[in-house]
Amino acid sequence: MIALFVLVLRMEPRPVDGWLLVQAVFAAAVTLLRRRHPERVLALTTVVTMIGIFAKAPAGGLFITLGVLTYSAALYGTHRRPWIYAALVWTALITAGSLAYLAQWWEPSQFGLFAFIFGGAGAGDSVRMRRAYIAEVTERARQAELTRDQEARRRVMDERLRIARELHDVVAHHIAVISVHAGAADHVLRNQPEKVWPVLAHIRTAADTVLEEIKSVVGVLRDPNELASTEPTPGLDRLPDLLDSLRAMDFPVRFQEHGTSRTLPAMVDLAAYRIAQEALTNAHKYGEGAALLDVTYTEEAISVEVTNRVAWPRGRRPGSGFGVLGMRERAAAAQGTITAGPTAGGWFRVYAVLPAHAPAPALHEGAPA
């Protein structure tokens, strides 16, 4: 703003008069509005410059100001018409100059005016397109980041359903064969016991085939490093090691156990440990201060509760992550229930209740109870 004010005054060889001072103040003022109202400011400055031309007292600094305003109109304008803006301004100026000065207007210096106006429009349009490109790339990266986890989850679910269908088709066929041969074996044992051995051989072959098919399908889902591992499936007896590892990372965990601990079914024991592990990991990642782990044994169930203060990142909804989803799947697999979410006072609570007995197999609709 100050630079244009001084430029308008210094570019003229004549003494500073009232009209020149008005043009200098005007040039400084319009630069303050060039981002908010770029097209209107450009049009107003063009009119003022034409008045100066007709008065035969134009300020040369206003021509440079028009170049700056054409740049701003191309960059900040609501419509992408930089060349139209430049052409209209140029046409207005040469028309006013030709009428006021006739042939004297057409001097080599007019090429400088042409360069200021059209150069400003070109530079503004180029900067605008560059900023739009960067904004588009940034938005695409943000959208890709948001949808990456959802896409990964969708693909995992699709693959899980596909494998489940294939395993069902294979196992259902061979189980049907076993059922038929088992019925035949019952009949043969009652009437011709000496002919039962071939029937039992068919049953054994079908059972071995089922086991091989299950092993081949499930083997695809395993981690290659897991095949050579002989470590037993983790359970609640591994809690002390988990707590020691967290405390070694300067994350204090207060552990409370109620009731009499006892041996749990393998699926329930594994689910309880994994839920406690995931909940404590989230508490360490997002929590503030210590966490409380409470394990309670009752006659019918075991409950695992983890509470801690949280400081969630901005824009993240508590309880919406994949860790909570995984804990829900663990609890559902053991036929238990789980609740996870924020509580009053800035706390987050994970509470899972799992049956203390082996989960019964789920019955399909129409199957005998």
C-alpha positions as CSV (number, residue, x, y, z in Angstrom):
1,M,0.0,0.0,0.0
2,I,2.7,2.5,1.0
3,A,4.9,1.4,-1.9
4,L,2.1,2.2,-4.4
5,F,1.4,5.6,-2.7
6,V,5.1,6.6,-3.1
7,L,5.3,5.1,-6.6
8,V,2.4,7.2,-7.9
9,L,4.0,10.4,-6.5
10,R,7.6,9.6,-7.6
11,M,6.8,8.5,-11.2
12,E,5.5,11.9,-12.2
13,P,8.0,14.6,-13.2
14,R,5.5,17.4,-12.4
15,P,5.2,18.9,-8.9
16,V,2.8,17.2,-6.5
17,D,-0.6,18.8,-6.8
18,G,-4.0,18.0,-5.4
19,W,-5.1,15.7,-8.3
20,L,-1.8,13.7,-8.1
21,L,-2.2,13.4,-4.4
22,V,-5.8,12.1,-4.8
23,Q,-4.6,9.5,-7.3
24,A,-1.8,8.3,-4.9
25,V,-4.2,8.0,-2.0
26,F,-6.6,6.2,-4.2
27,A,-4.0,3.7,-5.4
28,A,-3.0,3.0,-1.8
29,A,-6.6,2.5,-0.7
30,V,-7.7,0.1,-3.5
31,T,-4.8,-2.2,-2.7
32,L,-6.4,-2.8,0.7
33,L,-9.5,-4.1,-0.9
34,R,-8.0,-6.1,-3.8
35,R,-8.5,-9.5,-2.1
36,R,-12.0,-8.8,-0.8
37,H,-13.5,-7.2,-3.9
38,P,-11.0,-7.8,-6.7
39,E,-13.3,-7.3,-9.7
40,R,-15.0,-4.1,-8.3
41,V,-11.7,-2.6,-7.3
42,L,-10.3,-3.3,-10.8
43,A,-13.3,-1.7,-12.5
44,L,-13.2,1.4,-10.2
45,T,-9.4,1.9,-10.8
46,T,-9.9,1.6,-14.5
47,V,-12.6,4.4,-14.4
48,V,-10.3,6.6,-12.3
49,T,-7.4,6.1,-14.6
50,M,-9.6,7.0,-17.6
51,I,-10.7,10.2,-15.9
52,G,-7.0,11.0,-15.4
53,I,-6.3,10.4,-19.1
54,F,-9.2,12.6,-20.2
55,A,-8.0,15.3,-17.8
56,K,-4.6,14.9,-19.4
57,A,-3.0,14.4,-16.0
58,P,-2.8,10.6,-15.5
59,A,-0.5,9.2,-12.8
60,G,1.9,6.7,-14.2
61,G,1.8,4.7,-11.0
62,L,-1.9,4.0,-11.6
63,F,-0.9,1.9,-14.7
64,I,1.3,-0.2,-12.5
65,T,-1.5,-0.4,-9.9
66,L,-3.8,-1.7,-12.7
67,G,-1.3,-4.5,-13.3
68,V,-1.4,-5.5,-9.6
69,L,-5.2,-5.4,-9.5
70,T,-5.5,-7.5,-12.7
71,Y,-3.2,-10.0,-11.0
72,S,-5.5,-10.0,-7.9
73,A,-8.7,-10.3,-10.0
74,A,-7.3,-13.4,-11.7
75,L,-6.1,-14.9,-8.4
76,Y,-9.0,-14.0,-6.0
77,G,-11.9,-13.4,-8.4
78,T,-15.0,-15.5,-8.2
79,H,-14.9,-16.2,-11.9
80,R,-11.9,-17.5,-13.9
81,R,-11.8,-14.7,-16.5
82,P,-8.3,-13.3,-16.3
83,W,-7.9,-12.6,-20.0
84,I,-11.3,-11.0,-20.3
85,Y,-10.5,-8.7,-17.4
86,A,-7.1,-7.8,-19.0
87,A,-8.7,-7.2,-22.4
88,L,-11.5,-5.0,-21.0
89,V,-9.0,-2.9,-19.0
90,W,-6.7,-2.6,-22.0
91,T,-9.5,-1.7,-24.4
92,A,-10.8,1.0,-22.0
93,L,-7.4,2.6,-21.6
94,I,-6.5,2.7,-25.3
95,T,-9.9,4.1,-26.1
96,A,-9.6,6.8,-23.6
97,G,-6.0,7.5,-24.6
98,S,-6.9,7.6,-28.3
99,L,-9.7,10.1,-27.7
100,A,-7.7,12.3,-25.4
101,Y,-4.3,12.3,-27.1
102,L,-5.2,11.0,-30.6
103,A,-2.0,9.7,-32.4
104,Q,0.2,10.9,-29.6
105,W,-1.1,8.1,-27.4
106,W,0.5,5.4,-29.5
107,E,4.1,5.5,-28.3
108,P,6.4,2.6,-27.6
109,S,5.7,3.1,-23.8
110,Q,2.3,1.6,-24.4
111,F,3.9,-1.8,-24.8
112,G,4.9,-1.5,-21.1
113,L,1.2,-0.8,-20.2
114,F,0.2,-3.9,-22.2
115,A,2.8,-6.0,-20.4
116,F,1.7,-4.8,-17.0
117,I,-2.0,-5.6,-17.6
118,F,-1.7,-8.9,-19.4
119,G,1.3,-10.0,-17.5
120,G,-0.5,-9.5,-14.2
121,A,-3.5,-11.5,-15.5
122,G,-1.2,-14.4,-16.7
123,A,0.7,-14.4,-13.4
124,G,-2.5,-14.4,-11.3
125,D,-4.1,-17.2,-13.4
126,S,-0.9,-19.3,-13.1
127,V,-0.7,-18.9,-9.3
128,R,-4.4,-19.7,-9.0
129,M,-4.1,-22.9,-11.0
130,R,-1.1,-23.9,-9.0
131,R,-2.9,-23.4,-5.7
132,A,-5.9,-25.3,-7.0
133,Y,-3.7,-28.2,-8.0
134,I,-2.0,-28.3,-4.6
135,A,-5.4,-28.1,-2.8
136,E,-6.7,-30.9,-4.9
137,V,-3.7,-33.2,-4.3
138,T,-3.9,-32.4,-0.6
139,E,-7.6,-33.2,-0.5
140,R,-7.1,-36.5,-2.3
141,A,-4.4,-37.5,0.1
142,R,-6.7,-36.7,3.0
143,Q,-9.5,-38.7,1.5
144,A,-7.2,-41.6,0.8
145,E,-6.0,-41.5,4.4
146,L,-9.6,-41.5,5.7
147,T,-10.8,-44.3,3.4
148,R,-7.6,-46.5,3.7
149,D,-8.6,-48.2,6.9
150,Q,-12.2,-48.6,5.8
151,E,-11.1,-50.2,2.5
152,A,-8.7,-52.5,4.4
153,R,-11.5,-53.5,6.7
154,R,-13.9,-54.1,3.8
155,R,-11.4,-56.3,2.0
156,V,-10.7,-58.3,5.2
157,M,-14.4,-58.9,5.7
158,D,-14.9,-59.9,2.0
159,E,-12.0,-62.4,2.2
160,R,-13.3,-63.8,5.5
161,L,-16.7,-64.4,4.0
162,R,-15.2,-66.0,0.9
163,I,-13.0,-68.4,3.0
164,A,-16.0,-69.2,5.3
165,R,-18.1,-70.1,2.3
166,E,-15.4,-72.4,0.8
167,L,-14.8,-74.0,4.2
168,H,-18.5,-74.6,4.7
169,D,-18.9,-76.2,1.2
170,V,-15.9,-78.5,1.7
171,V,-16.7,-79.5,5.3
172,A,-20.5,-79.9,4.8
173,H,-19.9,-82.3,1.9
174,H,-17.6,-84.6,3.9
175,I,-19.6,-84.4,7.1
176,A,-22.6,-85.5,5.0
177,V,-20.6,-88.5,3.8
178,I,-19.6,-89.4,7.3
179,S,-23.2,-89.1,8.5
180,V,-24.4,-91.5,5.7
181,H,-21.7,-94.0,6.4
182,A,-22.3,-93.8,10.1
183,G,-26.0,-94.7,9.5
184,A,-24.8,-97.6,7.3
185,A,-22.4,-98.8,10.0
186,D,-25.3,-98.9,12.5
187,H,-27.4,-101.0,10.1
188,V,-24.4,-103.3,9.3
189,L,-23.5,-103.8,12.9
190,R,-27.1,-105.0,13.6
191,N,-27.3,-107.4,10.6
192,Q,-23.9,-108.2,9.2
193,P,-21.2,-107.3,11.8
194,E,-18.4,-108.8,9.6
195,K,-19.0,-106.2,6.9
196,V,-18.7,-103.1,9.2
197,W,-14.9,-102.6,8.6
198,P,-15.2,-101.2,5.0
199,V,-17.8,-98.8,6.2
200,L,-15.6,-97.6,9.1
201,A,-12.8,-97.2,6.7
202,H,-14.9,-94.8,4.6
203,I,-15.8,-92.8,7.7
204,R,-12.1,-92.5,8.7
205,T,-11.1,-91.5,5.1
206,A,-13.8,-88.8,5.0
207,A,-12.8,-87.5,8.5
208,D,-9.1,-87.3,7.4
209,T,-10.1,-85.4,4.3
210,V,-12.1,-82.9,6.4
211,L,-9.1,-82.4,8.6
212,E,-6.8,-81.9,5.7
213,E,-9.1,-79.4,4.0
214,I,-9.5,-77.4,7.2
215,K,-5.7,-77.4,7.8
216,S,-5.1,-76.1,4.2
217,V,-7.7,-73.3,4.4
218,V,-6.8,-72.2,8.0
219,G,-3.1,-72.4,7.1
220,V,-3.5,-69.6,4.6
221,L,-4.8,-67.4,7.4
222,R,-1.8,-68.0,9.7
223,D,1.3,-65.9,10.0
224,P,4.2,-67.9,8.4
225,N,6.2,-67.2,11.6
226,E,3.4,-68.7,13.7
227,L,3.9,-72.2,12.2
228,A,7.2,-72.8,13.9
229,S,6.0,-71.4,17.2
230,T,5.3,-73.9,20.0
231,E,4.3,-71.2,22.5
232,P,1.0,-72.0,24.2
233,T,-2.1,-69.9,23.6
234,P,-2.0,-66.9,26.0
235,G,-4.5,-66.5,28.8
236,L,-5.0,-64.6,32.0
237,D,-2.0,-66.4,33.5
238,R,0.1,-64.1,31.2
239,L,-1.3,-60.9,32.8
240,P,1.7,-60.4,35.1
241,D,4.1,-60.4,32.1
242,L,1.8,-57.9,30.3
243,L,1.7,-55.6,33.3
244,D,5.5,-55.8,33.8
245,S,6.1,-54.9,30.1
246,L,3.8,-51.8,30.4
247,R,5.4,-50.7,33.7
248,A,8.8,-51.0,32.0
249,M,7.5,-48.4,29.5
250,D,6.7,-46.1,32.5
251,F,3.0,-46.7,32.2
252,P,1.6,-47.6,35.7
253,V,-1.3,-50.0,35.9
254,R,-3.1,-50.8,39.1
255,F,-4.3,-54.4,39.1
256,Q,-7.2,-55.7,41.2
257,E,-8.6,-59.3,41.2
258,H,-11.8,-60.3,42.9
259,G,-13.1,-63.8,43.5
260,T,-11.3,-67.1,43.2
261,S,-9.3,-67.5,40.0
262,R,-9.8,-70.8,38.2
263,T,-9.2,-72.5,34.9
264,L,-11.3,-71.1,32.2
265,P,-12.2,-72.6,28.8
266,A,-9.5,-71.8,26.2
267,M,-11.6,-69.5,24.1
268,V,-12.8,-67.5,27.1
269,D,-9.3,-67.3,28.6
270,L,-7.8,-66.1,25.3
271,A,-10.6,-63.6,24.8
272,A,-10.3,-62.2,28.3
273,Y,-6.5,-61.8,27.9
274,R,-6.7,-60.1,24.4
275,I,-9.4,-57.7,25.6
276,A,-7.3,-56.7,28.6
277,Q,-4.2,-56.4,26.4
278,E,-6.0,-54.2,23.8
279,A,-7.7,-52.0,26.4
280,L,-4.4,-51.4,28.2
281,T,-2.6,-50.7,24.9
282,N,-5.2,-48.1,24.1
283,A,-4.9,-46.6,27.6
284,H,-1.2,-46.3,27.2
285,K,-1.6,-44.7,23.7
286,Y,-4.3,-42.2,24.5
287,G,-4.5,-42.1,28.3
288,E,-3.2,-39.7,30.8
289,G,-1.8,-41.1,34.0
290,A,-2.3,-44.6,35.4
291,A,-4.9,-47.2,34.3
292,L,-7.0,-49.6,36.5
293,L,-7.4,-53.2,35.5
294,D,-10.1,-55.1,37.4
295,V,-10.7,-58.8,36.9
296,T,-13.6,-60.4,38.8
297,Y,-14.5,-64.1,38.9
298,T,-18.0,-65.2,39.7
299,E,-19.7,-68.6,39.5
300,E,-21.1,-68.0,36.0
301,A,-18.9,-65.4,34.4
302,I,-15.6,-63.5,34.5
303,S,-15.5,-59.7,34.0
304,V,-12.6,-57.6,32.8
305,E,-12.7,-53.8,33.3
306,V,-10.1,-51.2,32.3
307,T,-10.6,-47.5,33.1
308,N,-8.3,-44.6,32.5
309,R,-8.3,-40.9,31.8
310,V,-8.1,-40.1,28.0
311,A,-7.0,-37.2,25.8
312,W,-8.4,-38.0,22.4
313,P,-6.9,-36.4,19.2
314,R,-9.0,-33.6,17.7
315,G,-11.6,-35.0,15.3
316,R,-11.5,-38.5,16.7
317,R,-14.7,-39.9,18.2
318,P,-14.0,-42.1,21.4
319,G,-14.7,-45.7,20.9
320,S,-14.7,-45.6,17.0
321,G,-11.3,-47.3,16.4
322,F,-10.5,-50.7,15.1
323,G,-9.1,-51.7,18.5
324,V,-12.7,-51.5,20.0
325,L,-14.0,-53.4,17.0
326,G,-11.5,-56.2,17.6
327,M,-12.5,-56.4,21.3
328,R,-16.1,-56.7,20.4
329,E,-15.3,-59.5,18.0
330,R,-13.3,-61.3,20.7
331,A,-16.2,-61.0,23.2
332,A,-18.8,-62.1,20.6
333,A,-16.6,-65.2,19.7
334,A,-16.7,-66.2,23.4
335,Q,-20.5,-65.4,23.6
336,G,-19.8,-62.6,26.0
337,T,-20.7,-58.9,26.0
338,I,-18.6,-55.8,26.1
339,T,-19.2,-52.0,26.4
340,A,-16.6,-49.4,25.6
341,G,-16.9,-45.7,25.7
342,P,-16.3,-42.4,27.6
343,T,-17.7,-41.8,31.0
344,A,-18.2,-38.6,33.1
345,G,-15.1,-36.7,34.1
346,G,-13.0,-37.5,31.1
347,W,-12.6,-41.2,31.7
348,F,-12.8,-44.1,29.3
349,R,-14.1,-47.5,30.4
350,V,-13.9,-51.0,28.8
351,Y,-16.1,-53.5,30.5
352,A,-16.4,-57.1,29.2
353,V,-18.4,-60.0,30.7
354,L,-17.5,-63.5,29.5
355,P,-19.1,-66.8,30.4
356,A,-17.0,-68.9,32.7
357,H,-18.1,-72.1,30.9
358,A,-17.4,-73.3,27.4
359,P,-19.5,-71.4,24.9
360,A,-22.2,-73.6,23.3
361,P,-22.1,-74.0,19.5
362,A,-24.5,-71.6,17.7
363,L,-27.6,-73.3,16.3
364,H,-28.7,-72.5,12.8
365,E,-32.2,-71.6,12.0
366,G,-34.2,-74.8,11.5
367,A,-31.6,-77.1,13.2
368,P,-32.8,-79.2,16.1
369,A,-32.2,-77.9,19.5
